[in-house]
Amino acid sequence: MLAKLNQLTESHGALRRGTGMVSGIVALTLSILCFLGVLAFHFPEYLTTPQLRKSYDVDTLRTVMYWAMVVAGATALFNVLFGRVRWLSFAAFGLVALTLALGGHKVPVDDFPDHTPYIGLDWFILDLLGSTLIFVFIEKLFPLRPEQPVFRPEWQTDLHHFIVNHMVVGFVLLATNLLVHKLFGWAVKDGVQAWIRDLPFPVALFLIVLVADLVQYWTHRAYHEVPVLWRLHAVHHSVKSMDWMAGSRQHILELVLTRTLVLAPIFVLGFSKEVIDTYIVIVGFQAVFNHANVDVRLGPLRYLLVTPNFHHWHHSQDQEALDRNYAAHFAFLDHLFGTAVKADRKWPRDYGVLGDYVPDGFWKQFLFPFTWKG
């Protein structure tokens, strides 16, 4: 069974329907998330994110875990009884049983210290579950390339990036907060922050997105035009198939540097918590959606807002698209600064780094900026 599971994780391509593979993988994924969830219930001080745990409704989380175990266990049991990929179903059922043995959704959560080192296991679970349910559904409903499977080539590399970048959320938050306060604390003015906080919510929201995108635009452009920065950013561009997980491929140093520079003006201007929280939702959705395998252009609005079509061109190897379309939210910035793609086709042909010199695999890509001799 372990050999078959290992072979499954190393493979790619479309799953044959009617064999139990699709339901088996759904059951296994849910059972893995449930097992990780019960560990988070047992060790919340080390496995959950302090900024998130304060807003959790524990009863809701218990309900979600309960039904996830029910669906995973029932699906796996059905497949076992009817002889459908029993090795996969036994693995899923075994994990559900182990989760129940560890207490399942009934694990008590007592008081625990708040200032401990942690990894963002909770953020990983919630984001992977939510993103998979939302974006795989959208990709199947409005596919750009219907023939592209969910498990397309190199999906393992992007899942590794997804896992690492979510698990080290504590390090990233600590690093960016320290850098922002250290480097830009001198620029904080109480009068400016009071004026910003008095703005109507829609105005403040538009302003925070615009300010963040202006910084994002010039930072992104620098990644393309400064050779030493391109070493980091080339990792992100090495993905050859666009889907909801493609945006996860990002070097950790680029992640820290970009977040520091984008958060700096937000910190200096002093936007309210409500505005910042809404901005985080917007940037989180667009970062995933604009990489997704969806056929969305938005008509004339595509000249104002960044869409999947706009950002797919940025990832293209096509000559007319190189070093173009830098904006993350407002497409008009590229039209304003003369870096918008001009093409006679709706969508690009090929994705990835021109020359295809970035290796596949998380650790090879992690080392790439320091070992590349190009």
N, C-alpha and C positions, 0 to 999 in steps of 0.2 A: 504493500500500500504506500509506504514512504517513497519507494522508487517511482511509482506512478504519479504521486503528488509532485515530486521533484520534476518529473518529465512535463507535467502540466504547467508548472510555473515557468519552465524554460521555452514553452511553445508559444505560437501565435497563430492567428487565423480565425475564420468563422467557426462557430460551434454548430455541429449538426443537430437539428431539431428532432424531437421525438425519441432521443436516446437517453434523456435524463441528464445530459451534461449541463444544460442551461439551468434547470432547477437545482441540480447538484451544486453548481458553483454559487448560486444564490444562497443555498443553505449553508455551504461552507463559509462564505463571506460573513453572513449574519452570525454564525456560531463563533467565528474568530472575533468579531466585534463584541459579542456578548462576553466571551472569555476575558478580553481586554477590559471590558466594562466592570466585571466583577473584581478584577485586580485594582481598578481605580477606586471602587467602593472600599476595598480593604486598606488601601494606602493613599488616601486623598491628598495628604500633605506632600507626597513626593510625585504623584502621577497626575495631578490636576493643576490647572492654571489659576493662580490666585485671582486674576482679573475676571475670570469667568465663573469661578465657583461661588462667588458672592451673589450672582444672579440666578443660580440654578433653582428650579423647583424639583426637589428630590423625588417627590411623589410622581411627577410626570416622567422623570428619568426611569424610575422603577417600572412604570407602566410600559414605557417604550421597550425596556429590556425584556420584560415578561412576554410581550407579544412577539418580539424578535426571536426569543427562545422557542415559543410555540410554533411560529412559522418555520424556523430552521429545523426543529425536531420533527414536526409533522411531515415536512417535505422529505427529509432524509429517510424517515421511517417508511413513507410511501414508496420511495425508490428502492429501498432494501426489499420490501415485501414483493414488489413487482419485478425484481431483478434488473433494475436500471442503474448502471455504473455503481455497483455496490461498494467498491473500494472508496469512491468519493463520498458516498452517503454515509458509510461507516465512520469516516473521518469527521464529517459534520456532526453526526449523532454523538460520537465520542466526546467532542468538544462541548456540546450542549450538556451532556451528562457530567463532565468535569466542572462546568460552570455551576450546575446545580449542586454538586458536591461541595463547592466552595461557598455556597450560600445563595447563589443566584441573585435575584432582584431584592431579596430580603436582608442582605447584609446590613447591619446597623452602622450608621455613621455617627460616631461620637465626636466630641470636641477634639481638635488637633491643633498643633502649632501652625501659625500662618507664615512664618518667615523661614522656610526650609528650601533647600535646593530642589528643583522639580524639573520634570519633562512634561511636555504638553500632550499626554496620552488622551486626555478628554477632548482636546481640540482636534486631534487627529481622528478620533472615532466619529465625532459629530460632523466634521467637515467631509470626511470620506463618505459617510452614510448619506448625508444631505446632498452632496454634490453628485454622487452616483445616481440617486433617485431622480434628481431634477434634470441633470444635464444629459444623461444617457437617454432619458425620455424625450427631451427636446431634440437631441440628435437623431433619434429614430422617427420623430414626427416631421421634422424639416431637414432631412439630410442633404448636404451638399454633394457628398460622394456616397451613395447608398451601398456601394459594394465594399466600403471600408468597414471591417469588423470592429467590434468593441476592443478585442484583444489584437490590435494591429501590431506590426513589427516595432520593436523597441519599447513596448508598453512597460516592460519590467524596469527599464532605466528610469522612466518618468515616475513610476510608482515609488522607486527608491528615493528619488528627489522629493516626492510628496511626503513620504514618511519622515525623512530626515529634517526637512524644512519645517514640518509641524512639530516634531519632537523637540527641536531646539528652540522652540518659540520663547522659552524663558531666557536663553542666552541672547537671542535677537532683541527682545524687548529691553533687557538690561543694557546691552551694548548700545542700542540706539538712544535710549533715554540718557545714558551717561554722556554720550557724544553730543547729543543735542544741547543738554544743559551746560556742558563744559565749553562747547565751541560757540554757542549762540545765546547764552544767558545774558550777556552784556547788552543785547539788543532789545530786551523786554522793557516796554514802557507801559506803566499802569493806565495812562490816559488813552493810549491806542487800544489796549485790550478792553477797557470799559466801553469805548465807542463800538468795537466789533461785537461785543456781547449785547449791545442795545439794538443791533440790526434786526429787522424782521427775519424770521426763520428761513423763508425762501431765498431772501437776498444773501443771508449768511451762508446758506448751503451752496448757492451758485458761486459765491466768492471763494469758499474753501476748495471747491472742485477746480475752479479756474486757477487759483494760486498753486495748488498741488500739481496741476497739469502743466503749467508753465515751467515749474522746476523739473517735472518729469520729462518734458520735451527736451530741455537743454541737457539734462543729465543723460538721457537716452541718446541724444545726438553725439555727446562726448564719447559714449561707449563705442560708437561706430567710427569716430574720427580720430581718437587718440589710441595709438597701437597698444599701449600697455593695458588700457581699459577694455579694448576689444578682446584681449585674451580671456577676460572673465565673461564677457557678453556672448562670445562665440559659442559657449556651452548652451545658452538658451536658444540660439539660432540653429543648433545642430539637429533639432527635431525634424524629421522628414515627413511626418504625417500629422496633420492638425486635428486635434480633438480636445475635449474638455480638460484632459490631463496634461496636454502639451505645455501649458503655461507653467506647470510645476517645475519644469527643467530649468533650474536657475542656480548658479554657483552661490554658495553661502556668503562669500565676501561681497558679491554684487548685491545680494539681498540686504545685508547690513548697510552698505554704502548708500544704496538708493533710498532705503527707508529713512536713514538719517537725514539726507538732504531734503526729502519730501516733507518729513515731519518738522524740520527746522522752522519754516515760515508759519506752519500751523501752531507750533509752540509759541513763537514770538508774537503772533497776532492775538493769541488767546481766545480762540473759538470756544463756544460752550460745549459741554459734554454731549448734549443732544445733537448738535451739529456734527461733531466729530464722529459720534456713533453712526449717524446716518451716512456720512462720507465713507466710513469703513465698510458699510453694507454695499454701497455703490461700487467702490473700488474692488471689493471682493467679488461681486457679481461680474463686473466687466472684465476683470482679469481672467476669469474662467470662460465666460461666454464668448469673448472675442477671439479665443483660440479654438472654439468648438467647431465641429464638423456640421455646421448648419448653413443653410442657404438663405441668409438674411442680408439685405442691402438697405432697407428703409427709405427707398425712393430719394427725393430731394434732401431729406434729413441727413443722408449720409455725408453731406458736405458740412454739416454742423457737428454731428456726433460720430464717435468712433464705433464702427460696427465690425462684425466678423469679417465682412468683405474687405474693409479698410485695413484691418490688422493682418489678414491672411497675405495681402500684398507685401506687407513689411517682412514677412517670413519667406518670401519667394526668392528663388535663385534667378528668376527672369531678369534680364539686364536692365529693363526700364524700372525695376522695383528696388534695385540695390540702394541702400542708404536713403530710404524714403519712408514716409508715414510713421513719424516718431510719437505722435500724441497718444495718450492713453484714454482720454475722455472726450476731448473736443477736437474733431477733425479740422475745424476751421483754422487751428493753429498752424498746421502744415500748409494749408492753402495761403495763410498769411505770410509765412516765412519761406515759401517757395520750395517746400520739400514734399509736396503731395504727389503721389504716383499719377502719371498720365499714361493710360494704356487703352488700346482699342478692344480689349477683351474684358469680360466681366470678372473673371477669376484667374489667378496665376496657374501656371502649369506644374512647376516643381517647387518643393520646399527644401530648406536646409542651407548649410554654408556652402557657398560656391567653392568647388574644389573638394568638398567632403573630407576635410582633414581632421575633424574632431572625432575622437574614438567613441565607441559606444560603451556603456557601463558607468555606473555612478562613480566608482572610485577612480577610474581612468579620467573621467571628466573633472573630478575634484582636483586631480593633480595636473590636468592639462595646462592651466595658465602658467604653471611653474616649470613645466618640462618642454613645452612647445618651442621648437627652434626655427619657426617660420619667420 
